[in-house]
Amino acid sequence: MHKSLKTMILILSLGLIIGSVFGEVVGLFLEEGSIAHQLFVRSISFGPDLNRWHLLVVDLTFGFKIHVNLMSVIGIFIASQLLRWYR
């Protein structure tokens, strides 16, 4: 059965988010500065810079950054494996 692109993006995004949250939670229980803590918490950030518009009445800020750590990569892998079995 062919899976829709929306379903694949949704499942992989959920894997990314759940993996990132799990990595941050595990990092809370590890000693700060240890190698294990850095392995779970350190992330790579990418995305466009913030765009700020200072208008007379309103200040608007646009932009987003994606932070990818080890657990988010593992979450994407697990989500992709679950997507194979999803019908």
N, C-alpha and C positions, 0 to 999 in steps of 0.2 A: 504494500500500500504506500502511495506517495504522500509524504508529509508536507504540509504547507510551510512556506518560508516564515510566516508569522509564528507558527508553533515552534519551529526550530529556534528562532531568535528569542522567543519567550523562555523556553527551557534552558538555553545556554546562558541567558541573562540571569535567570534565577540561580543557576549553578555558580555563576560569578559572584552574585551578591551573597548567597548563603556561605560560600567558601570564604569570602572576605570577612564576614561577620564571625565565622567559626575561628578563623585565624586570629582575629583581634581578641576573642574570648580566651583562646588558649594562651595568647600572649599575656593576659592579665595574671595568669597563674605561674608564669615563669619569672625567674629572677631577671630584673632589668639589666641590660648590658651583656647578658650571657649569649653565647652563640645560638642556642635554641630560641631564645627570645627574638634575636635579630632574624633568624630564619623564618619565623612565623609572622613577625610584625613588619619588617622592612618591605617596602613596596616601591614599585616603579610607577611614576605618574606621567600621564601624557594627555594631551588635549589642548585646545586653544586657550590663550590667555583671556583673562577677564576683560570685558568691554564695559566701561563705566561711562554713563552719560549723566552729567550734572546739569539738570535743567533748573529753571527758576523755582518751580514748585515741587518737583519730584527728582529724586536721584534713582536712576535705573542701573542695575548691574546684570549683565548677561555673561554666560559662560559655563563650562563644566570641565571637570578633570576626571579621568578614570585612574584609579589606584589599583594596581594588580600586584598581589603578593602570591606566595607559594600556595597557600590554601585556596585562593581563587582559581589558580590554574588546575589544582586537583579537583575543585568543584566543577569546573567546566568539563574536565575529563569524565567525572562520574555522571554528570548530566548528559553528556554525549552518549555514554554507554546505556543509560536509561532510555534515551531517545531511540536507540536502536530497537528496544523491546516494546516501546509504546506503539499502539496501533491506532 
